[in-house]
Amino acid sequence: MIPAPFDYEVAESVDHAVELLGSREDAKLLAGGHSLIPLLRLRFARPALLVDIGRVDELRYVRDAGERVAIGALTRHHDLKQDPLLQEHCPVVSYAAGLIGDPQVRHRGTIGGSVAHGDPASDLPTVLMALDAELVVQGPEGEQTIAAAEFFRGVFETSLGPQEVLTEIRVPKLGPAGWSYLKFTRRAQDWATVGVAAVVRGSNGTIENVAIALTNMSPTPIRARAAEEALRTPDDVGAAAQVVAEGSDPPSDTSGSAEYRRHLATVLARRALDEALNR
C-alpha cells in the first residue's frame, strides 16, 4: 500500500528534533525506519509529520562511562555487534544485536529505534531489562533518566512523551558475571516467539545475584521474579525454569498459543541459565 500523505523534516540536532516534534500535533521520529516504514505503508501509522533524526551523528557512539557503558540511541545494530568496548564489558548486548534480522536490517536499524518502538517481541529491550539499564530522554523540560523497568508501558507503548527523544542507553559493566540470551523463532530472521535473557553473578557455588527477563511473554518485556527467587545455587536451575512463566501474560497468535509459549520459556530458561552459569 501507499502511505497516507505526511510532511517531512530533517532534524539537525536533538534540540531541533524536540522543537519539530512540538510543531505538529501528530509527529513521529524516523531513525532507521525498519519499524515505522512498514506501519506507514499499511496505514497503521498516519503521522502528519515525520522528523528524520538519522543525520544527528551526536547520537551515534559507544563510550566508557565509569561503571557503565553509554550507547548513543542512533548506534546501529551492526556497530553494537562489532564494538570492542561492549564486547569486553557488556557482551550480551553485542550478542543480542547480532541476532536481529539480517545484515541489511542490522546496518540500518538502531538501538534507540528498537527500544522506543516498544515491541514486546524485540530482543534488545529484554536484554536491557535484565541488565537494569538506564535510558536517557530529552524533551522540552530538559533531560531525564528512566529505568528500563519503568520505560515500557504496553504493546508499542513506552513512557516517551510526544515531544521527547530517547538519546542514550546506559548498561552496566558485567565483569565476571555470566550471561545468556536465547530465543526461539519459527524461521531465520523472524521476531522471537519467546526469548530469555539471563545475567548471573556468583562464586563458590552460590548465586549472589540473578536477573532473568522474557521476550514476547507479556505486553512488555518482563522480569521473571519467581525464577530469580528460586535460583540460589547452580542446582536450582531446574526449579527456577519451572516457574519462569509465573506472572507472565503471553499472547496466542500464528506463531504459537500462550500455553506453547509458557513451555518454550521453561525450556529456554533452563538452557539460558545453564549457559550463563558455565560461561
C-alpha positions as CSV (number, residue, x, y, z in Angstrom):
1,M,0.0,0.0,0.0
2,I,1.0,3.7,-0.3
3,P,1.4,5.6,2.9
4,A,-1.0,8.5,3.7
5,P,0.4,11.9,2.9
6,F,2.8,13.5,5.5
7,D,5.2,16.3,5.8
8,Y,8.9,15.6,6.3
9,E,11.6,17.5,8.2
10,V,15.3,16.7,8.8
11,A,16.5,17.4,12.4
12,E,19.9,18.9,12.7
13,S,20.3,18.2,16.4
14,V,18.4,16.7,19.4
15,D,17.1,20.2,20.4
16,H,15.9,20.7,16.8
17,A,14.1,17.4,16.8
18,V,12.3,18.3,20.1
19,E,11.3,21.6,18.6
20,L,10.0,19.9,15.4
21,L,8.0,17.3,17.4
22,G,6.3,20.2,19.2
23,S,5.4,21.9,15.9
24,R,2.6,19.5,15.0
25,E,0.0,17.6,17.0
26,D,0.8,14.2,15.3
27,A,4.6,13.9,14.6
28,K,6.8,10.9,14.7
29,L,10.5,10.3,14.7
30,L,12.2,8.4,12.0
31,A,15.6,6.7,12.7
32,G,16.4,3.5,10.9
33,G,12.8,3.1,9.7
34,H,12.5,-0.7,9.9
35,S,9.6,-0.5,12.3
36,L,7.9,2.7,11.2
37,I,8.0,2.4,7.4
38,P,6.0,-0.9,7.3
39,L,3.4,0.7,9.6
40,L,3.2,3.7,7.3
41,R,2.8,1.5,4.2
42,L,-0.1,-0.4,5.9
43,R,-1.5,2.9,7.2
44,F,-1.5,1.6,10.7
45,A,0.5,4.8,11.4
46,R,-0.6,8.1,9.8
47,P,1.5,10.9,11.2
48,A,1.1,14.4,10.0
49,L,4.9,15.0,10.2
50,L,8.0,12.7,10.1
51,V,11.0,14.1,11.9
52,D,14.1,12.4,10.5
53,I,16.9,12.2,13.1
54,G,19.1,9.9,11.1
55,R,21.7,12.6,10.5
56,V,22.2,13.6,14.1
57,D,25.6,12.0,14.4
58,E,26.0,13.1,18.0
59,L,23.7,10.2,18.9
60,R,25.9,7.6,17.3
61,Y,28.6,6.3,19.8
62,V,29.7,3.8,22.4
63,R,31.6,5.3,25.3
64,D,33.1,4.3,28.6
65,A,31.0,5.9,31.4
66,G,32.7,4.7,34.5
67,E,30.7,1.7,35.9
68,R,28.5,1.7,32.8
69,V,28.9,1.8,29.0
70,A,26.9,4.6,27.3
71,I,25.4,3.9,23.9
72,G,24.0,6.6,21.7
73,A,20.5,6.0,20.6
74,L,21.4,6.1,16.8
75,T,24.1,3.4,17.1
76,R,23.3,0.7,14.6
77,H,22.9,-2.9,15.5
78,H,25.9,-3.8,13.3
79,D,28.1,-1.4,15.3
80,L,26.8,-2.8,18.6
81,K,27.8,-6.3,17.4
82,Q,31.3,-5.2,16.4
83,D,32.1,-2.7,19.2
84,P,35.2,-3.8,21.2
85,L,34.1,-1.8,24.4
86,L,30.8,-3.7,24.5
87,Q,32.4,-7.0,23.7
88,E,34.7,-6.5,26.7
89,H,32.3,-5.1,29.3
90,C,28.7,-6.0,28.3
91,P,28.9,-8.7,25.6
92,V,25.3,-9.7,25.9
93,V,24.3,-6.5,24.2
94,S,26.7,-7.2,21.3
95,Y,25.5,-10.8,21.0
96,A,21.8,-9.9,21.0
97,A,22.3,-7.2,18.4
98,G,23.9,-9.8,16.2
99,L,20.7,-11.9,16.3
100,I,18.5,-9.1,15.0
101,G,17.1,-9.6,11.4
102,D,19.6,-9.9,8.6
103,P,22.7,-7.8,7.7
104,Q,20.6,-5.2,5.9
105,V,18.5,-4.7,8.9
106,R,21.5,-4.6,11.3
107,H,23.2,-2.0,9.1
108,R,20.2,0.4,9.2
109,G,18.3,-0.4,12.4
110,T,19.2,1.5,15.6
111,I,19.1,0.5,19.3
112,G,17.1,3.6,20.1
113,G,14.5,2.9,17.4
114,S,14.2,-0.7,18.7
115,V,13.7,0.4,22.3
116,A,11.4,3.3,21.6
117,H,9.2,1.2,19.3
118,G,8.1,-0.8,22.4
119,D,7.6,-4.1,20.5
120,P,7.3,-7.0,23.2
121,A,8.9,-9.3,20.6
122,S,12.1,-7.3,20.3
123,D,15.4,-8.7,21.6
124,L,17.3,-5.6,22.9
125,P,14.5,-4.3,25.3
126,T,14.5,-7.7,27.1
127,V,18.3,-7.6,27.4
128,L,18.1,-4.1,28.8
129,M,15.5,-5.2,31.3
130,A,17.9,-8.0,32.5
131,L,20.7,-5.5,32.8
132,D,18.7,-2.9,34.7
133,A,19.7,-0.4,32.1
134,E,19.1,3.3,32.2
135,L,17.6,5.3,29.4
136,V,18.2,9.0,28.9
137,V,15.4,11.0,27.4
138,Q,15.4,14.7,26.3
139,G,12.3,16.8,26.0
140,P,11.1,20.4,26.3
141,E,11.8,20.3,30.1
142,G,15.3,19.1,29.7
143,E,16.9,15.7,30.3
144,Q,15.8,12.8,32.5
145,T,17.0,9.3,33.2
146,I,14.4,6.4,33.2
147,A,15.0,2.8,34.4
148,A,14.3,0.2,31.8
149,A,11.7,-1.4,34.1
150,E,9.7,1.9,34.1
151,F,10.2,2.7,30.4
152,F,8.0,0.0,28.8
153,R,4.2,0.5,29.4
154,G,2.4,-1.8,26.9
155,V,2.4,-3.1,23.4
156,F,4.1,-0.5,21.3
157,E,3.8,1.9,24.3
158,T,6.6,3.5,26.3
159,S,6.9,6.3,28.7
160,L,8.2,8.7,26.0
161,G,6.1,11.8,25.7
162,P,5.1,13.3,22.3
163,Q,8.0,15.8,22.4
164,E,10.6,13.5,23.9
165,V,13.6,11.9,22.2
166,L,15.5,8.8,23.5
167,T,19.2,9.9,23.3
168,E,21.2,7.4,25.3
169,I,21.2,3.9,26.8
170,R,23.5,3.1,29.7
171,V,24.3,-0.6,30.5
172,P,26.4,-1.9,33.4
173,K,29.9,-3.4,33.0
174,L,29.3,-7.1,33.8
175,G,32.8,-8.0,34.9
176,P,32.9,-11.8,35.7
177,A,29.1,-12.2,35.6
178,G,27.8,-15.0,33.3
179,W,25.2,-14.1,30.7
180,S,23.0,-15.6,28.0
181,Y,20.3,-14.6,25.5
182,L,18.4,-17.4,23.8
183,K,15.4,-17.1,21.6
184,F,13.2,-19.4,19.5
185,T,12.0,-18.4,16.1
186,R,9.9,-20.2,13.5
187,R,12.2,-19.1,10.7
188,A,15.5,-17.5,10.4
189,Q,15.3,-13.7,10.9
190,D,11.8,-13.8,12.5
191,W,10.8,-12.0,15.6
192,A,11.2,-14.0,18.7
193,T,8.4,-16.4,19.5
194,V,9.9,-16.4,23.0
195,G,13.3,-15.2,24.3
196,V,15.1,-15.4,27.6
197,A,17.9,-13.2,28.8
198,A,19.9,-14.2,31.9
199,V,22.7,-12.4,33.9
200,V,24.1,-14.4,36.8
201,R,26.7,-13.3,39.4
202,G,28.1,-15.8,41.9
203,S,31.0,-17.6,43.4
204,N,31.9,-20.8,45.2
205,G,28.7,-22.5,44.2
206,T,26.4,-19.7,45.5
207,I,24.3,-17.3,43.4
208,E,24.8,-13.8,44.6
209,N,22.6,-12.0,42.1
210,V,20.5,-13.2,39.1
211,A,18.3,-11.3,36.6
212,I,16.0,-13.2,34.1
213,A,14.0,-11.3,31.5
214,L,11.5,-12.6,29.0
215,T,10.7,-11.6,25.4
216,N,7.2,-11.9,24.0
217,M,5.7,-13.3,27.2
218,S,3.7,-10.2,28.1
219,P,2.7,-6.8,26.6
220,T,6.2,-5.6,27.6
221,P,9.5,-7.3,28.3
222,I,9.3,-8.5,31.9
223,R,11.5,-9.8,34.7
224,A,10.8,-13.4,35.8
225,R,10.8,-12.6,39.5
226,A,9.7,-16.1,40.7
227,A,12.5,-17.7,38.8
228,E,15.0,-15.2,40.1
229,E,13.9,-16.0,43.7
230,A,14.1,-19.8,43.0
231,L,17.8,-19.7,41.8
232,R,20.0,-19.8,44.9
233,T,22.6,-22.4,43.8
234,P,23.5,-23.9,40.4
235,D,21.5,-27.0,41.5
236,D,18.3,-24.8,41.4
237,V,18.3,-24.3,37.6
238,G,15.5,-26.8,37.0
239,A,13.3,-25.4,39.7
240,A,13.8,-21.8,38.5
241,A,13.0,-22.8,34.9
242,Q,9.7,-24.4,36.1
243,V,8.4,-21.1,37.5
244,V,9.9,-18.8,34.9
245,A,6.5,-18.1,33.3
246,E,4.8,-17.1,36.6
247,G,3.2,-13.7,36.3
248,S,3.5,-13.6,32.5
249,D,0.7,-12.9,30.0
250,P,1.8,-14.5,26.7
251,P,-0.2,-13.9,23.6
252,S,-1.7,-16.5,21.3
253,D,-1.1,-15.9,17.6
254,T,0.0,-17.5,14.4
255,S,3.5,-18.2,16.0
256,G,2.1,-20.2,18.9
257,S,-0.5,-20.4,21.7
258,A,0.0,-18.9,25.1
259,E,0.5,-22.4,26.5
260,Y,3.1,-23.2,23.9
261,R,5.0,-20.0,24.8
262,R,5.0,-21.0,28.5
263,H,6.5,-24.3,27.6
264,L,9.1,-22.6,25.4
265,A,10.0,-20.2,28.2
266,T,10.6,-23.1,30.5
267,V,12.9,-24.9,28.0
268,L,14.8,-21.7,27.1
269,A,15.2,-20.6,30.7
270,R,16.9,-23.9,31.7
271,R,19.3,-23.6,28.7
272,A,20.0,-19.9,29.2
273,L,20.7,-20.4,33.0
274,D,23.0,-23.3,32.3
275,E,24.8,-21.2,29.7
276,A,25.2,-18.2,31.9
277,L,26.4,-20.3,34.8
278,N,29.0,-22.1,32.7
279,R,30.2,-19.1,30.7
